[in-house]
Amino acid sequence: MFVIIQAHEYQKYAAVLDQMFRLRKKVFADTLGWDVPVIGPYERDSYDALAPAYLVWCNDSRTRLYGGMRLMPTTGPTLLYDVFRETFPAAADLIAPGIWEGTRMCIDEEAIAKDFANIDASRAFSMMLLALCECALDHGIHTMISNYEPYLKRVYKRAGAEVEELGRADGYGKYPVCCGAFEVSDRVLRRMRAALGLTLPLYVRHVPARSVVTQFLEMAA
């Protein structure tokens, strides 16, 4: 299942989040060699301390992770402005409630290969992007912003995603870093589902039986 994990649910998904931070170290530090903060077996940075939301792909029992990424509103601190400011024009205003930043997207290829023999890495990555579009659309987000290396644009195209490159800059690593704006709309969603041959949603929003406010009032009564 694809699910959004918000701060008040961290404990509920503790096992999945533990696996996600381990996977991030494996992918970004060990494999790609990025200069990212590593704490023991985990890759975590200061933005993970700001109560972000995480979109994760896990099994129904929430014991096995297949992929994940971090989502943060551009109205607060972001890597986009704090680290990758040179990747988009100075005149661009990317701060708005409907614009969110997506970072640290990664998949566990070994876990996916073991549990889903018919899903290769390319399709798994595309499924993460489709679930992201569904999730963002469901939460009123109209644009996702992400920084990426140029080769990933081919991956986005295969997934049916529509991304506008706002700019790029050198000096961050071996390859240039691009800044892209991903459209979130019903039209793009239909295009992505067609590209993957899927009709049913991957992401289903969880609606609690009772709101947190209701439960609080009942406890106070």
Salt bridges, closest charged atoms under 4 A:
ASP18 OD1 - ARG22 NE 2.78
ASP30 OD2 - LYS25 NZ 3.06
GLU43 OE1 - ARG24 NE 2.78
GLU43 OE1 - ARG104 NE 2.94
ASP45 OD1 - ARG70 NH1 2.74
ASP45 OD2 - ARG104 NH2 3.26
ASP48 OD2 - ARG24 NH2 2.64
ASP48 OD1 - ARG70 NH1 3.07
GLU110 OE2 - LYS26 NZ 3.46
ASP115 OD2 - ARG64 NE 2.78
GLU134 OE2 - ARG193 NH2 3.10
ASP138 OD2 - ARG205 NE 3.60
GLU162 OE2 - ARG187 NH1 2.67
GLU162 OE2 - ARG191 NH1 2.74
GLU165 OE2 - ARG168 NE 2.84
GLU183 OE1 - ARG187 NH2 3.02
GLU218 OE1 - ARG210 NH1 2.35
